[in-house]
Amino acid sequence: MIRAISPLQNISASVTKLRANSNIYIIKLNSEIVVIDAGDRSERNVVEQFLGKIIDPAQVKKVFFTHLHYDHIGNFDLFPNAEFHASAVEIDAFNKNKDAATLNPDIAEKFAVHLNPFPADSELEIIDTPGHTAGSVCFWYEKESVLFTGDTIFRKKLLGRTDLPTSMPEKMPESLMKLAKYNPRHICPGHDY
Ligand SMILES: [Zn+2]
């Protein structure tokens, strides 16, 4: 009998990972649930099924995007009551050219949400890490020593691509220097490469 491997994985006390081509992270903070990235729409059934095992998506008030590529925003509409946040630079790039910012015209068209810059009072520290995209960010959750790295850097120290329409390859070295200052117990990348 083949037993399917669960796409859910506990990272730390408050952080759960849900694999959906790209990774979705669910963080149960004291006051609220924050979701980082929304996964690839091709994995929608899996996301719907497994998200419901750990949270009620209707109770999610904030979704934070590391960047706006299609495989990180694809299931945004599973969170009917959430505010959506990305960096100001990423929002600007999206408003200028949706197809270039998402790499997928179908998703770009569906992605009709109001994007806000990150709130100043978040328990997550926002680290600007341009390179993979102009407005890519990483998140630092100090309480549990978790660094969320999006597509900037992957598990095996592999770097994200910097040859995409909104990439800024010249900024990548500085972004990596910023990340090197952290000493995380857990690194949570956007993909398990
Ligand atoms: Zn990406």
Boltz pocket constraint, residues with backbone or C-beta under 6 A from the ligand:
constraints:
  - pocket:
      binder: B
      contacts: [[A, 67], [A, 69], [A, 132], [A, 151]]
      max_distance: 6.0
